[in-house]
Amino acid sequence: MPQLKRQDKIFLAGHRGLVGSALLRRLQSDGYENVIVRTRQELDLENQADVYQFLSDEKPDVVIDAAAKVGGIIANKTHPADFIGLNLTIQQNLIWGSHLAGIDSLLLLGSSCIYPRITPQPIPETALLTAPLEPTNAAYAVAKIAGLMLCDAIKRQYGRSYFTVMPPNVFGPGDNFDLNSSHVLGAFVRKFHDAKPHGAVECWGTGSPKREFLHSDDLADACLFLLESGYEGSMINIGTGESVCIRDLAGAVQRVVGHEGEITWDTSKPDGFPEKTMDVSQLHSLGWKHKIELEDGIRLEYEWFLQHCI
């Protein structure tokens, strides 16, 4: 794909979200002055006609799709129709609309959830569609797979530079700390803070699953690296290549927050994937590696939480 240049017009969809806000900060700090954003009130990404018209009128050089409905295990299990329906709609409008508008470059934010529940670890890109999905987030995964396939099909048939990146669990400034809809790290920050210094904290599941965590600023850095280097592939994992069991993650959050009480585990709650560790050898071979280690990132997240959520 053409290498991203400072003067290019970029439409960043989902700029208020965890990933989108990190991308916006990075683009602005790197001197990209022609970045277009729209709030939901200004442009409803679920409205096909409005999205198609917007893309046709604005004709950005690059579209970055960081807009999605996301949530943790319980949210995915409780509202599967929302997770597949809304994400399919938003992706279809942005990806196909970009193609119809003659836009040659697009980056779609995917997810490690697209990979099978049981697969070799770390997970290579070639694991896609080789076995059944994890049932607790299959609806969300199918939506993301559909977006990936649409980008790849447009690339193969029309020669456009559309590609998808697959990050693991992402955290950072602007994370969701609602206990009913957040991912595990945001939920832990809220739980341990509310219980400090000596209250008991109940965590979901057995604590045995292993997860990989990537700070949102590192994800933004990787996306810009790929766009600026003119990445030519269709899909690529982004991550640290390192995972931690949920029990150890709880201990790390507990240390950062300063909680000294008891931790219990509600094993009636689902664990989800037994392990999700990304094979990032393709990304490493291109010259990119993460900079923010897990506990340092948790500390940054907790500082943001104290400033904005208390």
N, C-alpha and C positions, 0 to 999 in steps of 0.2 A: 504494500500500500504506500501511497505518497507519505513522506515524512511530514509530521505536523509542524507547522511554522507559526511564529508568534503573531503574524498578521492574519492567520486563518480565522474565519467566523465559526464559532463552536456553539452548538445548541446543547446545553447540559440539562437533561430531563431528570427531575427528582433532586434538585439542588438543596432542598431543605432536609433531606434524610441523612442518615449516618454516613453513608458512602458519598452521596452527592455533595454534602457540605464539605467533606474532606477534599473532594475533587475541586470544588469551587475555590477553597482556600489555596490549594496548590497552584491552580491555574493563575489566580490573581497574583500570588507571590512570585511566580515565574515570569510575569510580565505579559501574560495573554490578556489583551485589552478588549478583544472583540468576542466576549463570552455572553451568549444570550441565555437568560433564564426566564421562566414564567411560573407564577404561583398557580395553584389549582383554580383560583378565582379568575385568573387571566386566561388560562388554557386548561380545560378539562381533558386530560389524556385519555379518558374513556369515551370521548366524543369523536368518532371517526372523522366526520365532516370537518370539524374545527381543526383537528390535528393535521389532516391532509392539506387544508387551506393554509394553515400556518407554515408548514414546511415548504409548500409551493411558493408562498410569498417571500419568506425569509431566505430560502436557498442557502443554508449554512454549508460550509465546506465539510464539517464533521458533526455527527450526532453522537452523543454519549448517553446511553440509556441506563441511568441509575435509578429509575423510577420503578417501584415494586411494592406490593403488599407483603410484608415479612412478619415473622413471629416465631416463637419457640414451639416446643413439642405440643403443649396443651392447646395453644391457639390453632396450630395446624390440624390437630385431631378434632377440635370442636367446630371449626369453620372451613372444612375442606373446599366447599363450593366457592367461597370467597377467594381462597388462595389460588384456585385454578382459573376461575372465571375472570376475575379482575386482572390477573397477571397476563393471561392470554390476550385480553382485550387491549391492554396498554401496549404490550409488545407488538401485536399485530398492527396497531395504528402507527406506532413509531417506525418499525422496521419496514413494513410494506409501503407506508406513506413516504419514507425517505427514498425508497427505490423509485416510486412513481414520480417523485419530485426531482429525480436525477442526481441525488446526493450520492457520491461515490464512496464515502468513508463513514463507518459506523462501528462503535464499540458497545457491545451488550454486556452488562454485568450479570453473570450467571450465578451458580452456587455449587458447592461440593455436594449438595443434596441430590444432584442429578445422577450420582453414581449408585451402583447396586448396594444393597444392604451387606451382602457378603461378597467381598472382593479382595484381591491382594492388597497388602499394605506395604509401603505407601501406595496410594491409588494413582495409576497412570491414566493419561487421557484416553488410552485405548480400552479402558474398562467400561466405557459408556455402553449401555444396552447389552451387557454380557450376562446379566442375571436380574432377578426381581428387585424392585425398589424397596426401600424402607417404608412400611405401611403408614407410619405416623405422619410422614410428610410427602407421600406419593403424589398428592394432587398438586402441590407446589412444584415438585420435581418435574412432573409431566409438562407443566406450563413452561418451565425454564428449558427443558429439552426441546419443546416445540420452537421456542425462540432461537435456540442454537441452530436447530435444523433449518429454520427459515433463513437465517443469516448465511449458513453454509450453502444452501440451495441457490440463493441470490448470487453468492460469490462464484459458484460453479457455472451457473447458466448465463449470468450477465457480466461477470468479471469485476464486480464491485468489491471493494475492500471492506467487507463486513466480517467481524470476528467476535468471539465470546471469550470472556475470562471467567474462570471458576475460582473464587476465593473460598476459604474455610469460614469458620465463625469470625465475624468482624466485630470489633469493639472500639470505643474511643469517644471523643466529644460528641454529644448529641445522642448517645445511646438511649435505649428504652429501658426504664427501670420499673415499669409496671409489672407486678408479680404475676398477673394473669396472661400477659402477652409478650413478655420480654424473652430474650435468649438467656442462656444460663449465667453468663458472666454478669450481665446487668442485674439479673435477679439476685445473685449473690451479693453484689455491692449494696443493694437496697436492704436485703435481709440482715447482713452483718452490721450495717450501720444502724439500723433500727433497733437491733438487739444489744448494741455495745453499752457498757463494757462487759457485762456478765450474763446477759440473758441467753437462753437456749435458742439455737437456730436449727430449724428443720429443713433439710434439703431433699429434693426429689430423686427417686430412683435408688440404685445400689451404690452409686459413686464409682463403679468400676469402668464404665465406658471411657474411651480415650478420645479427646478432641484436640484439634489444632486451632489456635487463635492468632489472628492477624490484626494489628492496629490499623485503623482506618487511614492514618497518614501514610503508612507503608503501602497500603492498597492503592491509594491515589498516586503515590510515587511510581509504583509498578505500571499502572495504567498509562501514565504520561511517558514512562520509559518505552513502552511498546508502541505508542502512537508516534513518538518522536523518532524512534529507530526504524519505522516503516515495517512493522511486523507483517509477515506475509501469510501466516497460517490461518486456520479456521477456529481453533480453540486451544486454550492454554491454561494450565493451573497456575494460580498465584497463591503463595503461602510461605511459611517458614520451613516446611518439611519436618516440623517437630510437633509432637503431641504430648498431652498431659492427661492423666486420668482425672475425672471430675472430683474425686476425693482430694487429690493434691491441689486442684484448682481452688477448692473451698479453703484449704489451708493457706494458700497464697493470698486470697482475698482477705481472709481473717487477719493475717499478719499486717497487710497494708492498712486495713481499716482500724486496727487496734482493738479487735474484739477478743475477749478472753473466756467466753462462756463455752457451754457444751454444744457439740454438733451432733444431730441425730439424722437418720435417713429414713424417709417414707418409701419403702420398697413396693407399695401399691401403685406408685406412679411409674410411668414407662421410662425406660432407659434410652429408647431410640437406637440408632446405630451402635453396634458394639465398639467400633473404632472408625474414625475418619482422619486419616493423615494423608496429606497431598504429596504426590510425587512431583517435585518442582525442578527436576533435572533439566527439563527443556528450558525453563526460565533461567536457571542458573547458567546454562550453556550460552545464553545470550548476553550474560554479564550482569544480571540483577540479583541482589540478595536483600533480605529485610534488614532494617537497622534497629528497630525497637524490640527489645526482649520482653517476654511476657510480664514479669513482675514490674518492670519499669513502666510498661503500658498500663497495667492495673493501677499503678500509683497516679499516672496522668489522668486516667478515667475517674478515679476517686476525687482528685482535686477538682475536676470539672463538675462532678456531682455535687460537691460541697458548695461550689460557687453558684450553681444554677438550679439546684433541686431542693435546697434546704431553706 
